[in-house]
Amino acid sequence: MNLTSRVRRAFLLLSLVLVVSFPACSAKRNLVGQWNKVNGASCDAAYPSKVEFFDNGTYVGGLLHWNGGKYELVDSNRIKLDTRFGPGVYEFEVTNEVLTFRNDENCEFRYRRAK
């Protein structure tokens, strides 16, 4: 394999890594900050009224489910949170300063970015 082929392969590999990791980085940037729960579904009572996500992969919450700990983006729309009951995976989406979560029981609950 000549030098040009190696450089081309290295460039393609680097491009692939960047393309795959970009959505998660973007999702994390959108997630970091303080959030206040928007009253909604009755199923959201077990989740804290406020939650804050930090760029170092930790969060602070309250109540039973989300007492704080580490978080990890599984992909661009799923997050794994350390909770008092063990790790939990939730679907999430940030749209127009509203953070929406959906748990495995299809309970959907929302937070608005704190100003």
Backbone as CSV, one residue per row, in Angstrom:
resi,resn,N_x,N_y,N_z,CA_x,CA_y,CA_z,C_x,C_y,C_z
1,MET,0.859,-1.163,0.000,0.000,0.000,0.000,0.909,1.231,0.000
2,ASN,0.672,2.158,-0.916,1.526,3.336,-1.001,1.058,4.410,-0.018
3,LEU,1.845,5.459,0.106,1.581,6.529,1.063,0.255,7.227,0.772
4,THR,-0.065,7.457,-0.466,-1.314,8.126,-0.832,-2.524,7.314,-0.373
5,SER,-2.467,6.015,-0.554,-3.565,5.149,-0.123,-3.713,5.166,1.393
6,ARG,-2.615,5.151,2.119,-2.662,5.200,3.587,-3.239,6.520,4.071
7,VAL,-2.813,7.610,3.463,-3.329,8.930,3.847,-4.826,9.012,3.563
8,ARG,-5.229,8.516,2.398,-6.648,8.529,2.036,-7.465,7.700,3.033
9,ARG,-6.977,6.521,3.402,-7.693,5.676,4.374,-7.758,6.343,5.739
10,ALA,-6.663,6.940,6.171,-6.647,7.639,7.458,-7.659,8.793,7.455
11,PHE,-7.696,9.540,6.363,-8.639,10.653,6.248,-10.078,10.147,6.286
12,LEU,-10.369,9.064,5.579,-11.718,8.498,5.582,-12.110,8.001,6.965
13,LEU,-11.183,7.359,7.655,-11.454,6.882,9.008,-11.728,8.040,9.945
14,LEU,-10.918,9.075,9.897,-11.114,10.254,10.733,-12.452,10.912,10.413
15,SER,-12.799,11.022,9.158,-14.078,11.611,8.755,-15.242,10.809,9.312
16,LEU,-15.140,9.497,9.249,-16.190,8.634,9.774,-16.354,8.820,11.280
17,VAL,-15.256,8.870,12.001,-15.306,9.082,13.454,-15.985,10.408,13.769
18,LEU,-15.642,11.454,13.057,-16.247,12.762,13.299,-17.734,12.766,12.983
19,VAL,-18.114,12.146,11.895,-19.526,12.101,11.517,-20.342,11.327,12.547
20,VAL,-19.808,10.226,13.037,-20.514,9.403,14.015,-20.606,10.107,15.362
21,SER,-19.576,10.812,15.780,-19.568,11.435,17.106,-20.226,12.805,17.122
22,PHE,-20.374,13.476,15.994,-20.934,14.823,15.977,-22.340,14.906,16.553
23,PRO,-23.287,14.031,16.181,-24.632,14.149,16.743,-24.654,14.050,18.262
24,ALA,-23.864,13.179,18.859,-23.827,13.052,20.310,-23.263,14.312,20.948
25,CYS,-22.224,14.903,20.352,-21.648,16.141,20.888,-22.668,17.261,20.829
26,SER,-23.365,17.355,19.721,-24.380,18.388,19.557,-25.508,18.191,20.566
27,ALA,-25.943,16.965,20.758,-27.004,16.673,21.715,-26.559,17.031,23.127
28,LYS,-25.305,16.746,23.470,-24.810,17.068,24.806,-24.785,18.571,25.023
29,ARG,-24.344,19.327,24.010,-24.335,20.790,24.133,-25.739,21.316,24.369
30,ASN,-26.730,20.754,23.690,-28.116,21.185,23.864,-28.665,20.817,25.237
31,LEU,-28.154,19.766,25.826,-28.650,19.249,27.089,-28.088,19.993,28.299
32,VAL,-26.852,20.447,28.219,-26.171,21.068,29.362,-26.906,22.336,29.776
33,GLY,-27.162,22.447,31.091,-27.818,23.631,31.645,-28.864,23.250,32.677
34,GLN,-29.554,24.269,33.176,-30.601,24.079,34.172,-31.961,24.008,33.484
35,TRP,-32.811,23.119,34.003,-34.124,22.882,33.419,-35.180,22.832,34.514
36,ASN,-36.344,23.436,34.256,-37.482,23.415,35.186,-38.616,22.618,34.560
37,LYS,-39.192,21.732,35.357,-40.250,20.873,34.826,-41.488,21.684,34.468
38,VAL,-42.074,21.331,33.336,-43.327,21.906,32.892,-44.412,20.940,33.353
39,ASN,-45.369,21.429,34.115,-46.434,20.547,34.601,-47.157,19.924,33.427
40,GLY,-47.429,18.659,33.587,-48.069,17.955,32.473,-48.698,16.668,32.932
41,ALA,-48.149,15.588,32.503,-48.723,14.258,32.729,-48.655,13.861,34.200
42,SER,-49.623,13.090,34.629,-49.638,12.612,36.017,-48.509,11.605,36.264
43,CYS,-48.024,10.980,35.207,-46.957,9.984,35.364,-45.600,10.620,35.663
44,ASP,-45.490,11.953,35.588,-44.197,12.602,35.802,-43.932,12.972,37.258
45,ALA,-44.809,12.582,38.164,-44.682,12.967,39.579,-43.400,12.441,40.229
46,ALA,-42.860,11.356,39.741,-41.655,10.765,40.338,-40.369,11.458,39.885
47,TYR,-40.475,12.433,38.990,-39.291,13.106,38.453,-39.159,14.490,39.073
48,PRO,-37.917,14.977,39.229,-37.705,16.231,39.961,-38.264,17.453,39.233
49,SER,-38.564,18.497,40.016,-39.074,19.739,39.436,-37.965,20.509,38.731
50,LYS,-36.724,20.253,39.106,-35.571,20.898,38.471,-34.484,19.863,38.265
51,VAL,-33.742,20.033,37.186,-32.600,19.163,36.920,-31.546,20.003,36.209
52,GLU,-30.284,19.712,36.496,-29.197,20.426,35.833,-28.178,19.426,35.320
53,PHE,-27.812,19.589,34.052,-26.814,18.745,33.412,-25.538,19.557,33.200
54,PHE,-24.404,18.953,33.507,-23.105,19.609,33.374,-22.330,18.970,32.222
55,ASP,-21.393,19.732,31.669,-20.632,19.219,30.521,-19.618,18.153,30.894
56,ASN,-19.399,17.921,32.197,-18.469,16.870,32.622,-19.142,15.504,32.767
57,GLY,-20.409,15.401,32.332,-21.103,14.114,32.363,-21.806,13.821,33.672
58,THR,-22.062,14.848,34.481,-22.809,14.656,35.725,-24.079,15.492,35.685
59,TYR,-24.996,15.140,36.565,-26.235,15.901,36.682,-26.665,15.955,38.130
60,VAL,-27.498,16.929,38.453,-28.071,17.088,39.790,-29.574,17.106,39.617
61,GLY,-30.245,16.279,40.387,-31.702,16.223,40.329,-32.250,16.174,41.734
62,GLY,-33.274,15.436,41.937,-33.888,15.274,43.241,-34.958,14.205,43.154
63,LEU,-35.661,14.040,44.247,-36.734,13.053,44.348,-36.208,11.632,44.160
64,LEU,-37.107,10.724,44.007,-36.733,9.309,43.983,-35.952,8.888,42.753
65,HIS,-36.440,9.211,41.584,-35.839,8.658,40.371,-34.483,9.268,40.037
66,TRP,-34.395,10.570,40.013,-33.167,11.229,39.559,-32.553,11.997,40.713
67,ASN,-31.743,11.327,41.487,-31.128,11.964,42.645,-29.790,12.610,42.322
68,GLY,-29.313,12.468,41.108,-28.025,13.027,40.696,-27.016,11.922,40.476
69,GLY,-25.997,12.232,39.722,-24.963,11.253,39.408,-24.405,11.500,38.028
70,LYS,-24.031,10.433,37.368,-23.444,10.532,36.028,-24.511,10.309,34.969
71,TYR,-24.253,10.885,33.798,-25.093,10.603,32.645,-24.204,10.350,31.443
72,GLU,-24.767,9.625,30.490,-24.045,9.295,29.261,-25.033,9.289,28.108
73,LEU,-24.665,9.934,27.016,-25.508,9.890,25.833,-25.264,8.572,25.112
74,VAL,-26.291,7.766,25.018,-26.212,6.486,24.326,-26.115,6.736,22.827
75,ASP,-26.925,7.665,22.344,-26.879,8.146,20.964,-27.512,9.534,20.966
76,SER,-27.862,10.063,19.818,-28.326,11.445,19.751,-29.718,11.660,20.343
77,ASN,-30.446,10.593,20.679,-31.770,10.782,21.285,-32.048,9.854,22.469
78,ARG,-31.009,9.265,23.040,-31.181,8.442,24.246,-30.082,8.777,25.244
79,ILE,-30.471,8.845,26.515,-29.551,9.183,27.586,-29.646,8.117,28.675
80,LYS,-28.501,7.781,29.240,-28.436,6.835,30.358,-28.082,7.640,31.595
81,LEU,-28.935,7.567,32.624,-28.737,8.302,33.866,-28.502,7.343,35.019
82,ASP,-27.510,7.648,35.847,-27.374,6.941,37.116,-28.482,7.446,38.024
83,THR,-29.244,6.528,38.594,-30.329,6.900,39.493,-30.194,6.104,40.783
84,ARG,-31.010,6.443,41.738,-30.997,5.742,43.024,-31.305,4.257,42.842
85,PHE,-32.052,3.912,41.807,-32.451,2.529,41.556,-31.576,1.831,40.524
86,GLY,-30.491,2.476,40.127,-29.621,1.925,39.100,-29.736,2.747,37.833
87,PRO,-29.022,2.347,36.795,-29.064,3.137,35.555,-30.419,3.043,34.872
88,GLY,-30.829,4.158,34.281,-32.061,4.201,33.501,-31.776,4.829,32.151
89,VAL,-32.417,4.330,31.114,-32.243,4.871,29.770,-33.559,5.514,29.353
90,TYR,-33.458,6.751,28.870,-34.620,7.530,28.473,-34.408,8.082,27.067
91,GLU,-35.463,8.155,26.299,-35.423,8.901,25.050,-35.507,10.367,25.424
92,PHE,-34.817,11.228,24.652,-34.926,12.657,24.920,-34.809,13.445,23.627
93,GLU,-35.305,14.684,23.704,-35.249,15.587,22.564,-35.269,17.014,23.100
94,VAL,-34.455,17.876,22.519,-34.467,19.294,22.860,-34.961,20.057,21.643
95,THR,-36.084,20.762,21.820,-36.674,21.553,20.747,-37.184,22.868,21.325
96,ASN,-36.711,23.979,20.763,-37.180,25.304,21.194,-37.086,25.491,22.707
97,GLU,-35.933,25.146,23.276,-35.666,25.329,24.708,-36.550,24.462,25.605
98,VAL,-37.142,23.417,25.047,-37.926,22.453,25.824,-37.261,21.089,25.683
99,LEU,-36.987,20.482,26.832,-36.358,19.167,26.915,-37.447,18.152,27.237
100,THR,-37.668,17.218,26.337,-38.705,16.211,26.510,-38.057,14.851,26.726
101,PHE,-38.501,14.157,27.769,-38.041,12.803,28.061,-39.201,11.837,27.885
102,ARG,-38.874,10.591,27.558,-39.858,9.517,27.513,-39.225,8.304,28.155
103,ASN,-39.896,7.756,29.167,-39.340,6.577,29.826,-39.814,5.298,29.137
104,ASP,-39.390,4.164,29.676,-39.721,2.885,29.035,-41.189,2.499,29.184
105,GLU,-41.935,3.237,30.011,-43.374,3.005,30.141,-44.171,4.004,29.302
106,ASN,-43.460,4.709,28.416,-44.037,5.684,27.498,-44.601,6.926,28.193
107,CYS,-44.129,7.203,29.408,-44.483,8.436,30.101,-43.616,9.548,29.525
108,GLU,-44.241,10.608,29.057,-43.525,11.731,28.469,-43.603,12.917,29.430
109,PHE,-42.455,13.512,29.748,-42.426,14.664,30.646,-41.426,15.676,30.124
110,ARG,-41.712,16.963,30.415,-40.965,18.056,29.797,-40.359,19.005,30.818
111,TYR,-39.249,19.599,30.382,-38.567,20.641,31.149,-38.302,21.814,30.200
112,ARG,-38.394,23.018,30.756,-38.069,24.228,29.995,-36.730,24.752,30.520
113,ARG,-35.866,25.199,29.603,-34.552,25.711,30.001,-34.735,26.916,30.919
114,ALA,-34.009,26.901,32.056,-34.057,28.024,32.998,-33.315,29.211,32.400
115,LYS,-33.796,30.390,32.671,-33.158,31.601,32.142,-32.282,32.262,33.165
